């Protein structure tokens, strides 16, 4: 039997899901490391109003990067970029001179940067975000802790250190796929959510669905419910920030 995400997913699939869950918009984030992917997402955003922003890909190590950033700056819905650092063998990839040279140019064009890493890469992230105090960063998927295991002291320590940098946000997303796909429970996520919400606060954390990847373990409603249940005791304004307001602020939607 093929995995549930082994097919094309397009706005026609997502639109009804957002409507059913009372979500009025989303940010589309790259999965392929190519400018073709960036252009594809921008085209989808142009044709679908509920796609409020795009996080694309550009070669941040390229000699002609500034020329490419000038090009992409003409698209209002392009909010920032991401590199799939979790797939890089070098744990300190983020600190490479050519990559940092590219990151240093993003602020000039008001672009954000999504940090996609695994926990073992977090020591480099701590140093990385410290180098660029004016650059807007967001950690994707809580840096993918293993929800099948107990809370990792190292992961928690690094996330707290990153949280001290007020230019860094964290997406509360990608949790179910790092848990037991068939037997996860609400309580599996509470220890890690407590660490992140304490470290970053309600003003620098944001809900993310990780749809359609989340479908490996849960539907959109269940993913949203995990976070809504956890923050049900928060104030109305805090819930509003976490479930949408902070994403609007960070990505300038």
Order of alpha helices (4+ residues) and beta strands (2+ residues): alpha-beta-alpha-beta-alpha-beta-alpha-beta-alpha-beta-alpha-beta-alpha-beta-alpha-alpha-alpha
